[in-house]
Amino acid sequence: MKISLFSFRVWNRRDSIFLLERLELYLSAGLRIDHAFTVMTEGTSPQKKQSLEAVRQTIERGGSVSVALGEYVRLPGTIVALIGHGELSGELPKSLQTARIIMERESELITKCLSAMAYPFIIALFAGLLTLGLLRGVMPQIIPMLKSLHVTLPLLTRIVIAISDGLLSYGLYIVVGLIISISAFMWAYRRHLFLRKIIHRILMRMPIIGKVIIAYHLSIFFRSVGALIETGVSIAVSYPQVCETVTLLPLKKIFQAHVFEIERGISLGIVLKHSYIPDYVPQLVLAGERSGTLGMSLGSVAALFDRDIEHTLKRITALIEPVMMIGVGCMVGAIALSIMMPIYDISKVLQK
């Protein structure tokens, strides 16, 4: 069955979580897997219905439900592996529940990050619009008067006038140039691996923000490996599978460098000693391996990273808010001073 590319885009994270939840409920209630997909196609959008029909037809032909979901719904590789193990072990509803929980926690983590950045973004947007309004709306009315004074204007005034004149003359070209530059950058980012590596390394080395990015990807990695182990997948199988799903390339390279050692049976706690990984992680992992609760220990490690991210985001927000307010005040103050300084200089001359 042919599936349009657009149908892949309708399955966002929230829709995928709801799909897994419904499928888990139907299977737990005793429905056959193909009948469950038939029921789920009712009342859905045409694009989603097309994807679900393709999954159902694959199952009826004897195909794997996990592979079909990965192909037509574009579920992450870790989730596909979890569902695949549930098929093989006969515990598909449990695997679906675990997969759903993982996606929900990842979604919560993303929501926390976006929520923490929302307020600074709004302040920055307001500051930019206010400055643009002053430069495009107010300054053009005042600049002719300042120029008519026939005096040497202060440096700050000349800078503000130059910016205002530039926006009036080349504003449209600047906007078009920015759009083209951003589009070209995004295209190059998707197409060229070396550019992604450079950008990822820069992001990881940024103060504070880099720590959040690393902690976020480590949390997803350890939670995914732990979930696979909890469902009965061995570390030698789960570790390489999750490594392939890591999107932060420097971390992916570090993890993949130890795949051979893990497959040979070397302890995960021993190979996880790296500058990007906190010292407490190998100790917790070793304790889990010795006690036979490795999956649970990896889940606890992921929870610790989640708390670190939350605390760091609160700190970032607390630091950014006063800096943004000071920035807004400086921009507005600079424009006000650029107007007042020439008038003040003229008044002093007239007094003399």
C-alpha positions as CSV (number, residue, x, y, z in Angstrom):
1,M,0.0,0.0,0.0
2,K,1.4,3.4,-1.0
3,I,1.6,6.0,1.8
4,S,2.0,9.7,1.0
5,L,4.9,11.5,2.7
6,F,2.4,13.9,4.3
7,S,0.8,11.1,6.2
8,F,4.0,10.6,8.2
9,R,3.9,14.2,9.4
10,V,0.4,13.9,11.0
11,W,1.7,11.6,13.7
12,N,3.2,13.9,16.3
13,R,4.4,12.7,19.7
14,R,1.1,13.2,21.4
15,D,-0.8,11.3,18.6
16,S,1.7,8.4,18.9
17,I,1.3,8.2,22.7
18,F,-2.5,8.1,22.2
19,L,-2.2,5.4,19.6
20,L,-0.1,3.2,21.8
21,E,-2.5,3.7,24.7
22,R,-5.5,2.8,22.6
23,L,-3.7,-0.3,21.2
24,E,-2.7,-1.4,24.7
25,L,-6.3,-1.1,25.9
26,Y,-7.8,-3.0,23.0
27,L,-5.3,-5.9,23.3
28,S,-5.8,-6.1,27.1
29,A,-9.5,-6.3,26.4
30,G,-9.0,-9.4,24.2
31,L,-9.2,-7.9,20.7
32,R,-7.0,-9.3,18.0
33,I,-4.3,-7.0,16.8
34,D,-5.7,-6.6,13.3
35,H,-9.2,-5.9,14.7
36,A,-7.7,-3.3,17.0
37,F,-6.3,-1.4,14.1
38,T,-9.6,-1.7,12.3
39,V,-11.4,-0.1,15.3
40,M,-8.8,2.7,15.6
41,T,-9.2,3.7,12.0
42,E,-12.8,4.8,12.7
43,G,-13.1,8.5,13.3
44,T,-9.5,9.4,12.4
45,S,-8.3,11.8,9.8
46,P,-7.8,10.5,6.2
47,Q,-4.0,10.6,6.5
48,K,-3.9,8.7,9.8
49,K,-6.5,6.3,8.5
50,Q,-4.2,5.6,5.6
51,S,-1.3,4.8,7.9
52,L,-3.3,2.6,10.2
53,E,-4.7,0.7,7.2
54,A,-1.2,0.1,6.0
55,V,-0.2,-1.3,9.4
56,R,-3.3,-3.5,9.5
57,Q,-2.6,-4.9,6.0
58,T,1.0,-5.6,7.0
59,I,-0.1,-7.6,10.0
60,E,-2.7,-9.6,8.0
61,R,0.2,-10.6,5.6
62,G,2.1,-11.9,8.6
63,G,4.4,-8.9,9.1
64,S,5.6,-7.5,12.4
65,V,3.5,-4.9,14.1
66,S,6.6,-3.1,15.5
67,V,8.2,-2.9,12.0
68,A,4.9,-1.6,10.5
69,L,4.5,1.0,13.2
70,G,8.1,2.1,12.7
71,E,7.6,2.4,8.9
72,Y,4.1,3.9,8.7
73,V,3.8,5.9,12.0
74,R,7.5,6.6,12.3
75,L,7.9,5.7,15.9
76,P,11.4,6.1,17.4
77,G,13.8,3.1,17.1
78,T,13.8,2.4,20.8
79,I,10.0,2.2,20.9
80,V,10.0,-0.1,17.9
81,A,12.5,-2.4,19.6
82,L,10.3,-2.5,22.8
83,I,7.2,-3.4,20.9
84,G,9.2,-6.0,18.8
85,H,10.4,-7.7,22.0
86,G,6.8,-7.7,23.3
87,E,5.7,-9.5,20.2
88,L,8.4,-12.2,20.5
89,S,7.9,-12.7,24.3
90,G,4.1,-12.7,24.1
91,E,3.8,-9.7,26.3
92,L,2.8,-7.1,23.7
93,P,0.3,-5.1,26.0
94,K,3.0,-4.7,28.7
95,S,5.6,-3.6,26.1
96,L,3.1,-1.1,24.7
97,Q,2.6,0.3,28.2
98,T,6.3,0.6,28.8
99,A,6.8,2.3,25.4
100,R,3.9,4.7,26.1
101,I,5.4,5.6,29.5
102,I,8.8,6.3,27.9
103,M,7.3,8.6,25.3
104,E,5.2,10.4,27.9
105,R,8.2,11.1,30.1
106,E,10.2,12.3,27.1
107,S,7.2,14.6,26.2
108,E,7.1,15.9,29.8
109,L,10.8,16.7,29.6
110,I,10.5,18.6,26.3
111,T,7.5,20.5,27.7
112,K,9.5,21.5,30.8
113,C,12.3,22.8,28.6
114,L,10.0,24.7,26.3
115,S,8.1,26.2,29.3
116,A,11.3,27.4,30.9
117,M,12.3,29.2,27.7
118,A,8.9,30.6,27.0
119,Y,9.1,33.7,29.3
120,P,12.6,34.8,28.2
121,F,11.5,34.3,24.5
122,I,8.5,36.5,25.1
123,I,10.6,39.2,26.7
124,A,13.1,39.0,23.8
125,L,10.4,39.2,21.2
126,F,8.8,42.2,23.0
127,A,12.2,44.0,23.3
128,G,12.8,43.4,19.6
129,L,9.4,44.7,18.5
130,L,9.7,47.7,20.8
131,T,13.1,48.6,19.5
132,L,12.0,48.1,15.9
133,G,8.9,50.2,16.5
134,L,11.1,53.1,17.9
135,L,13.6,52.9,15.1
136,R,11.0,52.6,12.3
137,G,8.2,54.7,13.8
138,V,9.6,57.3,16.1
139,M,13.1,58.0,14.8
140,P,12.1,58.9,11.2
141,Q,10.0,61.7,12.7
142,I,12.8,63.1,14.8
143,I,15.8,62.6,12.5
144,P,15.0,65.5,10.2
145,M,14.8,67.8,13.2
146,L,18.1,66.6,14.5
147,K,19.8,67.0,11.1
148,S,18.4,70.5,10.8
149,L,20.3,71.6,13.9
150,H,23.5,71.8,11.7
151,V,25.7,70.7,14.6
152,T,28.0,67.7,15.1
153,L,25.7,65.1,16.6
154,P,27.0,62.8,19.4
155,L,28.3,59.4,18.4
156,L,25.3,57.5,19.9
157,T,22.9,59.7,18.0
158,R,24.7,59.0,14.7
159,I,24.7,55.3,15.4
160,V,21.0,55.2,16.0
161,I,20.3,57.4,12.9
162,A,22.4,55.0,10.8
163,I,20.5,52.0,12.1
164,S,17.2,53.7,11.5
165,D,18.1,54.8,8.0
166,G,19.4,51.3,7.2
167,L,16.1,49.7,8.4
168,L,14.1,52.1,6.3
169,S,16.2,51.6,3.2
170,Y,17.1,47.9,3.4
171,G,14.6,46.5,5.9
172,L,12.9,44.3,3.3
173,Y,16.2,43.0,1.9
174,I,17.4,42.2,5.5
175,V,14.2,40.2,6.2
176,V,14.5,38.3,2.9
177,G,18.2,37.7,3.5
178,L,17.5,36.3,6.9
179,I,14.8,33.9,5.7
180,I,17.1,32.7,2.9
181,S,20.1,32.3,5.2
182,I,18.1,30.4,7.8
183,S,16.5,28.1,5.2
184,A,19.9,27.4,3.6
185,F,21.4,26.7,7.0
186,M,18.6,24.2,7.9
187,W,19.0,22.5,4.5
188,A,22.8,22.2,5.0
189,Y,22.2,21.0,8.6
190,R,20.0,18.1,7.4
191,R,22.2,17.2,4.4
192,H,25.7,17.4,5.9
193,L,26.8,15.2,8.8
194,F,30.0,17.3,9.5
195,L,27.9,20.4,10.0
196,R,25.6,18.6,12.5
197,K,28.7,17.4,14.4
198,I,30.1,21.0,14.6
199,I,26.8,22.4,15.8
200,H,26.3,19.7,18.4
201,R,29.8,20.2,19.8
202,I,29.2,24.0,20.0
203,L,25.9,23.4,21.8
204,M,27.5,20.9,24.2
205,R,30.2,23.4,25.2
206,M,27.8,26.3,25.8
207,P,27.7,27.4,29.4
208,I,24.7,26.1,31.4
209,I,22.7,25.3,28.2
210,G,25.2,22.7,27.1
211,K,24.7,20.9,30.5
212,V,20.9,20.8,29.9
213,I,21.3,19.4,26.4
214,I,23.7,16.7,27.5
215,A,21.5,15.8,30.5
216,Y,18.4,15.6,28.3
217,H,20.0,13.1,25.9
218,L,21.6,11.1,28.7
219,S,18.2,10.8,30.4
220,I,16.5,9.5,27.2
221,F,19.4,7.0,26.6
222,F,19.4,5.5,30.1
223,R,15.6,5.4,30.3
224,S,15.4,3.6,27.0
225,V,18.1,1.0,27.8
226,G,16.6,0.5,31.2
227,A,13.1,0.0,29.8
228,L,14.4,-2.6,27.3
229,I,16.2,-4.5,30.0
230,E,13.1,-4.4,32.2
231,T,11.1,-6.1,29.4
232,G,13.7,-8.9,29.2
233,V,16.1,-7.7,26.5
234,S,19.7,-8.4,27.3
235,I,22.2,-5.5,27.7
236,A,24.1,-6.8,24.7
237,V,21.1,-6.3,22.5
238,S,19.5,-3.2,24.1
239,Y,22.6,-1.1,24.3
240,P,23.5,-1.2,20.5
241,Q,19.8,-0.6,19.6
242,V,19.5,2.5,21.8
243,C,22.9,3.8,20.6
244,E,21.5,4.0,17.1
245,T,18.7,6.3,18.3
246,V,20.9,8.9,20.0
247,T,20.6,12.2,18.1
248,L,23.4,14.1,19.8
249,L,26.3,13.0,17.6
250,P,29.3,13.4,20.0
251,L,27.4,11.3,22.7
252,K,26.4,8.8,20.0
253,K,30.1,8.4,19.1
254,I,31.1,7.8,22.7
255,F,28.4,5.2,23.3
256,Q,29.0,3.4,20.0
257,A,32.7,3.1,20.9
258,H,31.8,0.7,23.7
259,V,29.3,-1.5,21.7
260,F,31.9,-4.2,21.2
261,E,32.9,-4.2,24.8
262,I,29.3,-4.5,26.0
263,E,28.7,-7.4,23.5
264,R,31.7,-9.2,24.9
265,G,30.2,-9.0,28.4
266,I,32.2,-6.1,30.0
267,S,30.2,-4.3,32.7
268,L,28.2,-1.3,31.6
269,G,29.3,0.6,34.7
270,I,32.9,0.2,33.7
271,V,32.6,1.5,30.2
272,L,30.4,4.5,31.1
273,K,33.3,6.5,32.6
274,H,33.5,9.7,30.6
275,S,33.8,13.4,31.3
276,Y,30.2,14.0,30.0
277,I,28.8,11.4,32.4
278,P,28.7,12.3,36.1
279,D,30.7,10.1,38.5
280,Y,27.6,8.8,40.3
281,V,26.3,7.1,37.2
282,P,28.8,4.3,36.9
283,Q,28.5,3.6,40.6
284,L,24.7,3.3,40.4
285,V,24.9,1.1,37.3
286,L,27.5,-1.2,38.9
287,A,25.2,-1.5,41.9
288,G,22.3,-2.4,39.7
289,E,24.4,-5.0,37.8
290,R,25.5,-6.7,41.0
291,S,22.0,-6.8,42.5
292,G,20.3,-7.9,39.3
293,T,18.2,-4.7,39.0
294,L,20.1,-3.0,36.2
295,G,16.9,-1.9,34.4
296,M,15.6,-0.2,37.6
297,S,19.0,1.4,38.3
298,L,19.1,2.9,34.8
299,G,15.6,4.3,35.3
300,S,16.7,5.9,38.5
301,V,19.7,7.4,36.7
302,A,17.3,8.9,34.1
303,A,15.2,10.3,36.9
304,L,18.2,12.0,38.5
305,F,19.0,13.6,35.1
306,D,15.5,14.8,34.9
307,R,15.8,16.5,38.2
308,D,19.1,18.1,37.2
309,I,17.5,19.4,34.1
310,E,14.6,20.9,36.1
311,H,16.9,22.6,38.6
312,T,19.2,23.9,35.8
313,L,16.2,25.3,33.9
314,K,15.0,27.2,36.9
315,R,18.5,28.7,37.3
316,I,18.7,29.7,33.7
317,T,15.3,31.4,33.9
318,A,16.3,33.2,37.1
319,L,19.5,34.4,35.4
320,I,17.9,35.3,32.0
321,E,15.0,37.4,33.4
322,P,17.0,40.3,34.9
323,V,19.5,40.2,32.0
324,M,16.6,40.6,29.5
325,M,15.1,43.4,31.5
326,I,18.4,45.2,31.7
327,G,18.8,44.7,27.9
328,V,15.4,46.2,27.2
329,G,16.1,49.1,29.4
330,C,19.5,49.7,27.7
331,M,18.0,49.6,24.2
332,V,15.2,52.0,25.0
333,G,17.5,54.2,27.1
334,A,20.1,54.4,24.2
335,I,17.4,55.6,21.8
336,A,16.1,58.1,24.3
337,L,19.6,59.4,24.9
338,S,20.3,59.7,21.2
339,I,17.4,62.1,21.0
340,M,18.0,64.1,24.1
341,M,21.8,64.5,23.9
342,P,21.8,66.8,20.8
343,I,19.0,68.9,22.3
344,Y,20.9,69.2,25.6
345,D,24.1,70.2,23.7
346,I,22.1,72.9,21.8
347,S,20.5,74.2,25.0
348,K,24.0,74.6,26.7
349,V,25.2,76.6,23.7
350,L,22.2,78.9,23.7
351,Q,22.6,79.5,27.5
352,K,26.2,80.7,26.8
